[in-house]
Amino acid sequence: MSTISWIDHSEQVVAKSHPTLADVTNRPLNQVMQASGFSSYISSFSGFVALTPGFTQTGLIQVSGSVTAASATLSGAVTAGSAVISGLVTAGSAVVSGLVTAGSAIVSSTGPTFDIVKTGAAADEKDYRWTVSGSSLLCQFMKDDLSSSATWLTVTRSGLIGQSVLMQCGTLTIEGGSSAGNPAPTLDFVKDTGTADNKRYSLLPSETPFLRLRFVNDALSNGTDVMIWNRSGITCPSIQVFGATFELNNATPASDIVKTGAALDEKRYSTTPSGSQLLFRVVKDDLSAGTTWLAVTRSGISVLRLEVPNGTLIVGTSALSAFASASGTLAAEHNSPAIDVRKSNAAADEKVYSRTVSGSQLLERLVKDDGSSGTTWLAVTRSGISLTSVVIGVDPTGSALLRVGGTITVGDSTSVRGSFQAVSADGAAEIGSSTNHPLFLFTNGTTRWSVTTGGNLNADTTNGGWVQSRVGGAAAVARHSEVLFENAGLSTTSTTVGNSVTSFSLLANTLDANNKAIRITMAGRTATQQCTVQVKFGATAILASNVAAGDPFYIVITIARTGATAQLANGWIIRTNIPGSVGAVAAQPAETLSGAVTVDFEGWVTAGGTLSVDFCCVELLYA
């Protein structure tokens, strides 16, 4: 504590700025100002009270502005103006054993510290400290002599963002829900940079009783359970997990199920990966040993093998052993499921028979022992619950042989590649339908021919082909001419030139290649008067001729393609009653064959006559 040297009656009064003598008049005032933290001879004074380090005040300090202190011990009350510190208290370090009430208080220094000291507490349990270290606020327990500390809470910031909160204590208790209207205790984790309704994660108990982890919306009005821990006393009967995937992420992850009431070494069931295998094991209670009962081998995202290395696989009530049948259902469920049958004593690469699914096909395969490759011998293709196709053979395009000792029934239709032989007792082989449905012949996945229920063999109207016969040597074949149009028993008495008795529209691209041709036939007779007959191909009149009354006639014309818009037409007509009755004609039409072309059978008569067209037709010729 500083001492004030008051002016004595015996001293000579000397004022400020004497050239040789000390200032006596202002000495006590300067001592008070210096003890309060001010300089001597200050030119202005705003009413601040400065408390120097070590200053102790046990009475009352009246402050009308702010209190600033490097170090002060206040054992009384600090009051200012007409209110209890409505201004600002700023201190580097302050020890307050009485009451301090402030609108705002700031502890300001490069290492600010705020201590609360409970004077009646046990040794080394009195001091509680808040201090700042770097960018972290530390809450500490201090020894009485401040020689050491234990941090129980660390809050780290970056600007206005709280980076982390570390609590170092034995137990954190959140208590609530003990009375009506008191909400259940809840621990929420809120990511303030998350998107809307994706910020809050909540952990809370329920009276059911269970502890639930939930995703909660920003307004706290709704949420979805992620995990629920059910309890009964101090035991956990069950854990519920809600979500598509539950992941264990570790170099050697394992998932164990332990039945606590089971016999010794019969409690633990374990699932763990090993290399490229997932192992299902029964394990001793102390984890010292176990036995694998199921092993799944993978390569990338493909499953190579499913093995039951120990024990017997039971389906329904029957054991799956060598050559044994099983009742019930054996299911392999996966994106690419497979079931392998392995004959352990077979020769190398002759042990494994595999059934697998690829796309919409069920495949039966002969597989190498290591599963690296194999050959498909049966492929069954489906569409929904309908059977699309069955392919049997090592090479469906080669000479695979299907031998049948009885009858094969394949829906309403079947296709066979290679050689099909019947070895039943009567030696008869039948392919067809036993119901009122046509039989279709396919090539390259396209319908080419059909046999109707009436027995007709029809080429498909879009993708059908030609009927060919062998002629002479094996390399020579002949196609049959095909009747495109025919009509008979027609007549006309029209006198109009160019009158159409009947006509036929030759479909576009019927003559789609050079040398393809059509043959046109027209035959008939006249009565009473002379008649004129004419055959036109598109806009071109190929043959026109007068026929005498009562004279029969017969016309034959061929039209051959030489180009997309070029044709050669040749024909003749026979008339009975006209000298030189055989007449030949030639023409060169220029019709566009990519479109339809009309073949018109025309005829007209002299008034009173009748023209009869007994028969006409159009045939397609192509070798």
C-alpha positions in Angstrom: 0.0 0.0 0.0 1.3 3.4 -0.9 2.0 6.1 1.7 0.8 9.7 1.4 3.2 12.4 2.7 1.0 15.2 3.9 2.3 18.8 4.2 3.7 19.6 7.7 3.2 23.0 9.3 7.0 23.4 9.6 7.6 23.0 5.9 8.2 25.9 3.6 5.4 26.0 1.1 6.9 25.7 -2.4 4.8 25.3 -5.5 5.3 23.6 -8.9 8.3 24.5 -11.1 10.6 26.1 -8.5 14.1 26.0 -10.0 15.9 24.5 -6.9 13.3 23.4 -4.3 10.9 20.5 -4.4 7.2 21.0 -4.9 5.6 20.8 -1.4 2.2 22.3 -2.3 1.2 19.5 -4.8 3.1 16.6 -3.2 0.1 14.8 -1.5 -2.1 15.2 -4.6 0.6 13.8 -6.8 1.0 10.8 -4.5 -2.7 10.1 -4.6 -2.8 10.4 -8.4 0.3 8.1 -8.8 -1.2 5.5 -6.4 -4.3 5.5 -8.5 -2.4 4.9 -11.7 -2.2 8.5 -13.0 0.8 10.6 -13.9 1.8 13.7 -11.8 0.6 17.1 -12.9 -2.0 15.8 -15.4 -3.6 18.6 -17.2 -7.2 17.1 -17.2 -9.1 14.7 -15.0 -12.3 12.8 -16.3 -13.2 11.1 -13.0 -11.6 7.7 -13.6 -10.4 5.7 -10.6 -7.2 3.8 -11.4 -6.4 0.9 -9.2 -2.7 -0.1 -9.3 -1.5 -3.7 -9.0 -1.9 -5.1 -5.5 -4.5 -2.4 -4.5 -7.0 -3.8 -2.0 -10.3 -2.0 -1.2 -12.5 -3.3 1.6 -15.0 -0.5 1.6 -17.2 1.0 -1.1 -15.9 2.4 -4.4 -18.1 5.0 -6.1 -17.6 5.0 -9.9 -19.5 7.2 -12.3 -17.6 6.0 -15.4 -15.5 2.9 -15.9 -13.2 0.9 -13.6 -9.8 -0.1 -15.1 -7.3 -2.2 -13.1 -4.2 -4.2 -13.8 -4.9 -6.2 -10.6 -7.4 -5.5 -7.9 -8.9 -7.4 -5.0 -12.5 -6.2 -4.2 -13.9 -7.5 -1.0 -16.9 -5.2 -0.9 -19.4 -4.1 -3.5 -18.7 -2.0 -6.6 -21.4 0.6 -7.2 -21.5 3.4 -9.8 -23.8 6.3 -10.3 -27.4 5.7 -9.6 -27.2 2.0 -10.8 -25.0 -0.9 -10.0 -22.3 -0.5 -12.7 -24.3 0.3 -15.8 -21.2 1.2 -17.6 -18.2 -1.0 -18.3 -15.7 -2.9 -16.0 -12.4 -3.7 -17.7 -9.6 -5.6 -15.9 -6.5 -7.6 -16.8 -7.0 -9.7 -13.7 -9.5 -9.1 -10.9 -10.3 -11.1 -7.7 -13.8 -10.3 -6.4 -14.8 -11.8 -3.0 -18.0 -9.7 -2.7 -20.6 -8.7 -5.2 -20.1 -7.3 -8.7 -23.1 -6.4 -10.8 -22.4 -5.1 -14.2 -24.2 -4.4 -17.5 -21.1 -5.5 -19.3 -17.8 -6.8 -18.0 -14.6 -7.3 -20.0 -11.3 -9.0 -18.9 -8.8 -7.6 -21.4 -5.2 -8.6 -21.8 -2.9 -10.9 -24.0 -3.7 -13.8 -21.6 -7.0 -12.8 -19.9 -8.1 -14.9 -16.9 -11.2 -15.0 -14.8 -11.2 -16.9 -11.5 -14.0 -17.8 -9.1 -12.8 -18.7 -5.7 -15.0 -20.5 -3.1 -13.3 -19.6 0.1 -14.9 -22.3 2.2 -14.1 -25.2 0.0 -11.5 -28.0 0.7 -7.9 -27.6 -0.1 -7.2 -27.3 -3.8 -10.9 -27.3 -4.6 -11.5 -23.5 -4.3 -10.4 -22.0 -7.6 -12.4 -22.3 -10.9 -10.8 -20.6 -13.9 -11.8 -19.4 -17.3 -8.8 -18.4 -19.5 -7.9 -18.1 -23.2 -5.0 -20.0 -24.8 -4.4 -19.3 -28.5 -7.9 -19.7 -30.2 -9.3 -21.8 -27.4 -11.3 -20.9 -24.2 -10.3 -23.2 -21.4 -12.4 -24.0 -18.3 -10.0 -25.3 -15.5 -9.8 -26.5 -12.0 -6.9 -24.7 -10.2 -4.8 -25.5 -7.2 -5.1 -23.0 -4.4 -1.7 -21.7 -5.0 -2.4 -21.6 -8.8 0.7 -23.7 -9.4 -1.1 -26.3 -11.7 -4.5 -26.9 -13.3 -6.7 -29.5 -14.9 -8.7 -28.5 -18.0 -12.2 -30.0 -18.1 -13.7 -28.0 -21.1 -11.9 -26.7 -24.2 -13.9 -24.6 -26.8 -11.9 -23.8 -30.0 -13.0 -21.1 -32.4 -12.1 -19.9 -35.9 -13.5 -16.4 -36.3 -17.1 -16.6 -35.4 -17.2 -20.4 -36.0 -17.0 -22.9 -33.2 -14.6 -25.5 -34.5 -14.7 -28.0 -31.6 -15.8 -28.6 -28.0 -13.8 -31.0 -25.9 -15.1 -32.1 -22.5 -12.7 -34.1 -20.3 -14.8 -35.4 -17.4 -16.1 -38.7 -16.2 -19.8 -38.3 -16.7 -22.0 -35.9 -18.6 -25.6 -35.9 -17.3 -28.5 -34.3 -19.0 -31.6 -34.5 -16.8 -35.2 -33.7 -17.7 -38.7 -35.1 -18.0 -38.9 -35.5 -14.2 -42.2 -33.6 -13.9 -45.2 -32.7 -16.1 -44.3 -30.1 -18.7 -40.6 -30.7 -18.2 -39.2 -31.9 -21.6 -37.3 -35.1 -22.0 -33.5 -34.7 -21.9 -32.2 -34.4 -25.5 -28.7 -34.0 -26.9 -28.7 -32.4 -30.3 -25.9 -32.0 -32.8 -26.5 -29.2 -35.3 -24.4 -28.6 -38.4 -25.0 -25.0 -39.0 -23.7 -25.1 -42.6 -26.0 -27.9 -43.7 -28.9 -27.6 -46.1 -32.5 -27.1 -45.0 -33.7 -29.9 -42.7 -30.3 -31.6 -43.0 -28.6 -30.0 -40.0 -29.9 -31.6 -36.8 -29.1 -35.0 -35.3 -30.9 -35.8 -32.0 -30.3 -38.3 -29.2 -33.1 -38.7 -26.6 -34.6 -41.3 -24.3 -38.3 -42.4 -24.3 -40.5 -43.8 -21.6 -41.1 -47.1 -23.5 -38.1 -47.4 -22.5 -35.5 -47.0 -25.2 -32.9 -44.6 -26.4 -33.3 -43.3 -30.0 -31.0 -41.6 -32.5 -33.0 -39.4 -34.9 -32.7 -37.1 -37.9 -34.7 -34.0 -37.0 -36.0 -31.1 -39.2 -34.9 -27.6 -38.4 -38.2 -26.6 -36.8 -38.0 -29.7 -34.4 -41.5 -30.6 -35.5 -40.7 -33.9 -37.2 -38.0 -36.5 -37.3 -37.0 -40.0 -38.5 -35.5 -42.8 -36.3 -32.1 -44.0 -37.3 -31.3 -46.3 -34.5 -33.2 -47.5 -31.3 -31.6 -49.1 -28.3 -34.3 -51.0 -26.3 -33.7 -51.6 -22.6 -35.0 -53.8 -19.8 -33.4 -52.8 -16.6 -29.7 -52.6 -17.3 -29.8 -55.0 -20.3 -30.3 -54.2 -24.0 -32.7 -56.9 -25.4 -32.5 -55.4 -29.0 -31.1 -52.8 -31.2 -33.1 -51.5 -34.2 -31.3 -50.0 -37.2 -33.3 -48.1 -39.8 -31.6 -47.5 -43.1 -30.5 -49.3 -46.4 -26.9 -50.0 -45.3 -25.2 -50.7 -42.0 -21.5 -50.5 -42.5 -18.5 -51.8 -40.5 -15.4 -50.1 -41.8 -12.1 -51.5 -40.6 -9.1 -53.5 -41.9 -10.5 -56.6 -40.2 -14.2 -55.9 -39.6 -16.4 -58.5 -37.9 -20.0 -58.7 -36.9 -20.8 -61.0 -33.9 -24.1 -62.2 -32.6 -23.9 -63.5 -29.0 -26.7 -65.5 -27.3 -25.9 -64.9 -23.7 -28.0 -67.8 -22.3 -26.5 -70.5 -24.5 -24.2 -73.3 -23.4 -20.4 -72.9 -23.1 -18.8 -72.2 -26.4 -22.2 -72.1 -28.2 -22.9 -68.4 -27.7 -21.1 -66.6 -30.5 -21.8 -66.5 -34.3 -19.4 -64.4 -36.3 -19.3 -62.9 -39.8 -15.9 -61.6 -41.1 -14.0 -61.2 -44.3 -10.8 -63.0 -45.1 -8.9 -62.2 -48.3 -11.5 -62.5 -51.1 -13.9 -64.5 -48.9 -16.7 -63.6 -46.5 -16.8 -66.2 -43.7 -19.7 -67.2 -41.5 -18.3 -68.9 -38.4 -19.4 -70.5 -35.1 -16.8 -69.2 -32.5 -15.7 -70.1 -29.0 -16.8 -67.8 -26.2 -13.2 -66.5 -25.7 -12.7 -66.0 -29.5 -9.7 -68.4 -29.5 -11.0 -70.7 -32.2 -14.0 -71.3 -34.6 -15.4 -73.2 -37.5 -16.5 -71.9 -40.9 -19.9 -73.1 -41.9 -20.3 -70.9 -45.0 -17.8 -69.2 -47.3 -18.6 -66.8 -50.1 -15.8 -66.1 -52.6 -15.8 -63.0 -54.8 -13.8 -61.5 -57.7 -14.6 -57.8 -57.9 -18.3 -57.6 -57.7 -18.8 -61.1 -59.1 -19.5 -64.1 -56.8 -17.3 -67.0 -57.8 -18.3 -69.6 -55.3 -20.7 -70.4 -52.4 -19.3 -73.2 -50.1 -20.6 -75.1 -47.1 -17.3 -76.6 -46.0 -18.5 -78.1 -42.8 -21.8 -79.8 -41.8 -24.8 -80.8 -43.9 -26.9 -78.5 -46.0 -30.6 -79.2 -45.3 -33.4 -77.9 -47.6 -36.9 -78.6 -46.2 -36.5 -81.9 -44.4 -33.9 -83.5 -46.6 -30.1 -83.3 -46.6 -28.3 -82.3 -49.8 -25.7 -85.0 -50.1 -24.4 -87.0 -53.1 -27.3 -87.9 -55.4 -29.9 -87.0 -52.8 -33.1 -85.1 -53.6 -34.3 -82.4 -51.4 -37.8 -81.1 -50.6 -38.4 -77.5 -49.9 -36.6 -74.6 -51.7 -33.0 -73.8 -52.0 -32.6 -70.1 -53.0 -29.5 -68.2 -54.2 -30.4 -64.5 -54.2 -28.0 -61.9 -55.7 -27.5 -59.7 -58.7 -25.6 -62.6 -60.3 -26.6 -65.7 -58.3 -25.0 -69.0 -58.9 -25.3 -72.6 -57.4 -22.4 -74.9 -58.0 -22.4 -78.7 -57.7 -18.8 -80.0 -57.1 -17.8 -83.6 -57.6 -14.7 -83.7 -55.4 -13.1 -86.9 -56.8 -13.5 -86.0 -60.5 -10.6 -85.2 -62.8 -9.0 -81.8 -63.0 -11.4 -79.1 -64.4 -14.2 -81.7 -64.5 -15.5 -81.2 -60.9 -17.8 -78.1 -61.1 -21.3 -77.9 -62.6 -22.7 -74.5 -62.3 -26.2 -72.9 -62.6 -26.2 -69.1 -62.8 -28.3 -66.2 -64.1 -27.1 -63.7 -66.7 -29.5 -60.9 -67.7 -32.8 -62.7 -68.5 -31.1 -66.1 -69.0 -30.7 -69.1 -66.8 -27.4 -70.8 -67.7 -26.2 -74.3 -67.0 -22.4 -74.4 -67.3 -19.4 -76.6 -67.1 -16.8 -74.7 -65.1 -13.1 -75.0 -64.4 -12.2 -75.9 -60.8 -11.0 -72.4 -60.0 -14.1 -70.8 -61.5 -12.1 -68.7 -63.9 -14.0 -69.8 -67.1 -16.6 -72.2 -68.3 -18.8 -73.4 -71.2 -22.6 -72.9 -71.4 -24.5 -76.0 -72.5 -28.0 -74.8 -71.7 -29.5 -71.3 -71.9 -33.1 -70.6 -71.0 -34.4 -67.1 -71.8 -37.5 -65.6 -70.2 -39.7 -62.6 -70.5 -41.6 -62.1 -67.3 -43.0 -65.5 -66.5 -43.1 -66.4 -70.2 -40.5 -68.7 -71.8 -38.8 -67.0 -74.8 -36.3 -69.6 -75.9 -34.3 -72.7 -74.9 -30.9 -73.3 -76.5 -29.1 -76.6 -76.0 -25.6 -77.3 -77.1 -22.0 -76.4 -76.7 -22.1 -74.3 -79.9 -25.7 -73.4 -80.9 -24.4 -72.4 -84.4 -22.5 -75.7 -84.9 -23.3 -79.4 -84.9 -24.7 -79.8 -81.4 -27.0 -82.8 -81.2 -30.2 -83.1 -79.2 -31.3 -86.7 -78.8 -34.9 -87.3 -77.6 -36.1 -90.7 -76.3 -39.8 -89.7 -76.3 -41.8 -86.6 -77.0 -40.6 -83.0 -76.6 -43.3 -80.4 -76.1 -42.1 -76.8 -76.1 -45.1 -74.5 -75.6 -46.8 -73.8 -78.9 -43.6 -73.5 -81.0 -40.0 -74.7 -81.1 -36.8 -74.1 -83.0 -34.1 -76.6 -83.5 -30.5 -76.0 -84.6 -28.1 -78.8 -85.8 -29.5 -82.3 -86.2 -32.9 -83.3 -84.7 -33.4 -87.0 -84.4 -36.3 -89.1 -82.9 -35.3 -92.3 -81.2 -38.6 -93.4 -79.9 -40.0 -96.8 -80.7 -42.1 -95.7 -83.7 -39.3 -93.5 -85.1 -41.7 -90.7 -85.8 -40.7 -87.1 -85.2 -43.2 -84.3 -85.1 -42.7 -80.5 -84.8 -45.7 -78.4 -84.4 -48.6 -77.2 -82.3 -51.3 -79.4 -80.6 -53.6 -76.4 -80.2 -55.4 -74.0 -82.6 -52.3 -71.9 -83.3 -50.0 -71.5 -86.3 -46.5 -72.8 -86.5 -43.8 -70.1 -87.1 -40.3 -70.5 -88.6 -37.7 -68.0 -87.5 -34.2 -67.1 -88.7 -32.0 -64.4 -87.2 -34.8 -63.7 -84.6 -37.3 -62.8 -87.4 -40.5 -64.6 -88.5 -39.9 -65.9 -92.1 -42.7 -68.5 -92.7 -45.8 -69.7 -91.0 -48.0 -72.8 -91.3 -51.6 -71.7 -90.7 -54.1 -73.8 -88.8 -55.6 -74.5 -92.2 -52.4 -76.1 -93.4 -51.1 -73.3 -95.7 -47.4 -72.5 -95.9 -47.2 -68.7 -96.0 -44.1 -66.4 -96.3 -44.1 -63.6 -93.8 -45.5 -60.5 -95.4 -42.5 -58.4 -94.3 -39.6 -60.8 -94.0 -40.6 -63.9 -95.9 -38.5 -65.5 -98.6 -38.8 -67.7 -101.7 -39.6 -71.4 -102.1 -36.8 -73.2 -103.9 -36.3 -76.7 -105.3 -33.2 -78.6 -106.1 -32.5 -79.2 -109.8 -29.8 -81.5 -110.9 -26.6 -81.0 -109.0 -26.5 -79.9 -105.4 -25.5 -76.4 -106.3 -28.4 -75.8 -108.7 -31.8 -74.6 -107.3 -35.0 -73.4 -108.9 -37.5 -70.9 -107.5 -41.2 -71.4 -108.1 -43.2 -68.8 -110.0 -45.7 -67.1 -107.7 -49.2 -66.0 -108.6 -49.7 -62.4 -107.4 -53.1 -61.9 -108.9 -55.9 -63.8 -110.8 -59.5 -63.2 -111.8 -62.0 -64.9 -114.1 -65.5 -64.8 -115.5 -65.5 -61.0 -116.3 -67.3 -59.2 -119.1 -68.1 -55.7 -120.4 -70.3 -54.0 -123.0 -68.6 -50.6 -122.5 -67.8 -48.6 -125.6 -65.5 -46.2 -123.8 -61.9 -46.3 -125.0 -59.5 -47.4 -122.2 -62.3 -49.1 -120.2 -60.7 -51.1 -117.3 -62.2 -54.6 -116.9 -60.0 -55.3 -113.9 -56.7 -54.2 -112.5 -53.9 -55.2 -110.1 -51.6 -53.0 -108.1 -48.0 -54.4 -108.1 -46.6 -53.6 -104.7 -43.6 -51.3 -104.3 -40.3 -53.0 -104.7 -41.8 -56.3 -105.9 -39.2 -56.0 -108.7 -36.4 -54.9 -106.3 -33.5 -56.4 -108.3 -32.5 -56.5 -112.0 -33.7 -59.5 -114.0 -36.8 -60.0 -111.8 -39.9 -60.1 -113.9 -43.6 -60.5 -114.0 -45.8 -62.5 -116.5 -49.2 -61.1 -117.5 -51.9 -63.4 -119.0 -55.3 -62.4 -120.4 -57.7 -64.7 -122.3 -61.3 -64.3 -123.5 -63.7 -63.9 -126.5 -66.0 -61.5 -128.2 -69.7 -61.7 -129.3 -71.9 -59.9 -131.8 -69.5 -57.0 -132.5 -65.7 -56.3 -132.8 -63.9 -55.6 -129.6 -60.5 -54.0 -128.6 -58.3 -55.4 -125.8 -55.3 -53.7 -124.2 -52.8 -54.4 -121.4 -51.1 -51.4 -119.7 -48.2 -51.4 -117.2 -48.4 -48.1 -115.4 -48.8 -45.4 -118.0 -47.4 -47.6 -120.9 -49.7 -49.6 -123.2 -47.8 -52.8 -123.8 -50.2 -54.5 -126.2 -53.5 -53.3 -127.9 -55.4 -55.4 -130.5 -58.7 -55.6 -132.3 -60.6 -58.9 -132.0 -63.3 -59.8 -134.5 -66.8 -60.7 -133.4 -67.0 -64.2 -132.2 -63.2 -64.5 -132.1 -61.3 -65.9 -129.0 -58.0 -64.4 -128.0 -55.0 -65.3 -125.7 -52.4 -62.7 -124.5 -49.1 -63.3 -122.8 -46.7 -60.5 -121.8 -43.4 -60.5 -119.7 -42.0 -57.4 -118.1 -38.4 -57.6 -116.8 -36.6 -55.1 -114.7 -33.3 -53.6 -116.0 -33.1 -50.7 -113.7 -35.0 -48.8 -110.9 -36.9 -46.9 -113.6 -36.3 -49.1 -116.7 -38.1 -52.2 -117.9 -38.3 -54.4 -121.1 -41.7 -55.7 -122.1 -42.4 -58.4 -124.7 -45.7 -60.2 -125.5 -47.9 -61.8 -128.1 -51.6 -62.3 -128.9 -53.4 -65.3 -130.6 -56.6 -64.6 -132.5 -58.5 -67.4 -134.3 -60.4 -65.7 -137.1 -57.9 -63.1 -138.3 -55.2 -64.0 -140.8 -51.7 -63.8 -139.2 -53.4 -64.1 -135.8 -50.1 -64.5 -133.9 -48.8 -61.0 -133.2 -45.7 -60.1 -131.2 -45.0 -56.8 -129.4 -42.1 -55.1 -127.6 -42.0 -52.0 -125.4 -39.8 -50.2 -122.9 -41.7 -48.9 -119.9 -40.0 -46.5 -117.5 -42.1 -47.0 -114.3 -40.6 -46.2 -110.9 -40.5 -49.6 -109.3 -39.9 -48.3 -105.7 -43.5 -47.4 -105.8 -46.7 -49.3 -106.6 -47.4 -49.8 -110.4 -50.9 -50.6 -111.8 -51.3 -53.5 -114.2 -54.6 -52.7 -116.1 -56.6 -55.2 -118.1 -58.7 -53.0 -120.5 -61.4 -53.7 -123.1 -64.2 -52.0 -125.0 -66.6 -53.0 -127.7 -68.5 -51.7 -130.8 -72.0 -50.8 -129.7 -74.1 -54.0 -129.3 -71.1 -56.2 -128.7 -69.9 -58.1 -125.6 -66.3 -58.7 -124.4 -65.7 -61.6 -122.1 -62.5 -61.9 -120.1 -62.5 -65.6 -119.1 -59.2 -65.4 -117.2 -56.4 -63.0 -116.3 -53.4 -63.3 -113.9 -50.1 -61.7 -112.9 -47.2 -64.0 -111.9 -43.8 -63.2 -110.3 -40.7 -64.8 -112.0 -37.3 -64.8 -110.3 -34.5 -67.3 -110.5 
